[in-house]
Amino acid sequence: KRVYLFHGLPGLDGYWQSPDRQALVDALQEDGSQVVVVRLPRARQAFYADGGAAYCQAFSAWFSAFERNISQRYGAAKEYTVGISYGGYHAMLAAQDPTVDGWAAISPVTDLSRLDEFRWQSNSRCQPGTPSIAAKPGLMVYGRHDKRVGSDLLVAAAARIEGGGNQRFEAADFDAKGHGLSAEMVAKVEQWYGLQQPVS
C-alpha cells in the first residue's frame, strides 16, 4: 500500500516532527506501507480569488502527474490519501483522482473562510466532488469542539457523503482539544487504514 500524506498550514517544514503527528506517520508505516510526504504550494489567498476554480484544476492536473511519476518509479500499489486540516481538504481533493483507492481526512477544512488566513476568500468552486469520493472507502475524524475549521461544518460534510449511500465511509468525532490531533484520533485512522487491503 502507498499513502500520500498532506500537511496542514503553515507548511511542510517541521510539520510532521511533533509527537502527535509523528505517531500518525508511524501508524501508517506499521504494515510496511510506503509513505509519500507531499509538499503543498505555500497557501496564498490569490489561489481562491475565483472561488478556487483555477487552483482546483491546477491541483488536479499536478496530483495526477505526481501520482503517475511515483507509480512508474516504485510500481503499482493500493493508494490512499491522508491529510490533516488544510491537508485533509487536499487529501479529499486528491481522492477524486481515479487512481486513488481511498482517503482519510483529519479535521479537514471544508470552508476556507473559517480560517483566519482566508477570512475573505471562498473555495466554493473548489470542493471535493461528493459522488467521486463517496464511491471510495473514506474516513473523516475530527474533534467535537474544533472552532478553527468548525465541527458543525464537518458534521454537515459527513452527512453529505453518507447521503450518497456509501457503506464504506465512516465519520468519527472525538472529545479532542480544539483543533488538535489526539491519540484516539490517530488510533482510529490506524484501525481504519489497517482494514484496507493491499494489492492481492
PyMOL commands that set and color helices and strands:
alter all, ss='L'
color gray80, all
select helices_A, chain A and resi 15-17+19-29+45-48+53-74+86-94+112-114+116-118+130-134+151-162+183-195
alter helices_A, ss='H'
color red, helices_A
select strands_A, chain A and resi 2-6+34-38+79-84+102-106+138-143+169-174
alter strands_A, ss='S'
color yellow, strands_A
deselect
rebuild
show_as cartoon
